[in-house]
């Protein structure tokens, strides 16, 4: 698959462009010559989130290759107007923090479910050739068996995961009911530069880089399959142009899992820290809500997209630590970001 040929000049609309994964996707699209419209959530500061720090984005904006739209996926009329005239829609906008979903579940339904419905309707009205909807490995809950395959049963173990299950099913229903060319990508624990401290890897690395000697964490036993951000972005680009069936679900994961305790040791090796771990009860999920293991089977992504991860966990941790260096201080690093 030649992504330069497939994407050059294509009109691509990206929701959630200001976020962690979305900003990497926008950078990757620009590098392939796509004509990009980046939807960033409206705010009074005119901020485009992480795109404001991207030199790739700044150069493309000057050249007219990319433009920004401020808005909100919860606004159906605005989505219909903004998406009109585009050929491809990559839908990454979502509320994603699991702890916050315990206290504000309605906001997750409004953004993740109704917002996805609005984007599906807008993509349908625009007659797009492909919409890529973003799922999450959290929809599986603690799995019945590993590695997890795409047909594994879905289990809502948090309001966040329940909202994403509902969004996934909306995408599935539009493929079945209206023959909408929508594909669902299901990334496993993406990490890398630009990720907020609400996620475990920047939490650990930030504390270590700030010289904290007692690292505050929640449970250490859960196991996760970590995928580097540029690899996840590559998966989105491939899904945008691959010859796959409407409604197809494809995981993006490495097929390798490590526990949070093991992850801490890897972060120590990267940073040279000798810190110890201190359990912070506020960071522990409710007992029946914790997902104990997430381990993907990457075979379908390889077969359908020609996708394989290129950046290993250790190298990805080093790149993330390098990016965080100079951005952290002890007081901020110790703060629990929900």
PyMOL commands that set and color helices and strands:
alter all, ss='L'
color gray80, all
select helices_A, chain A and resi 3-7+20-31+49-53+55-63+76-83+98-103+105-126+137-140+159-178+200-209+229-241+260-271+281-283+299-305+313-324+330-334
alter helices_A, ss='H'
color red, helices_A
select strands_A, chain A and resi 11-15+35-41+66-71+88-91+130-134+182-187+190-191+214-217+223-224+227-228+249-252+258-259+276-279
alter strands_A, ss='S'
color yellow, strands_A
deselect
rebuild
show_as cartoon
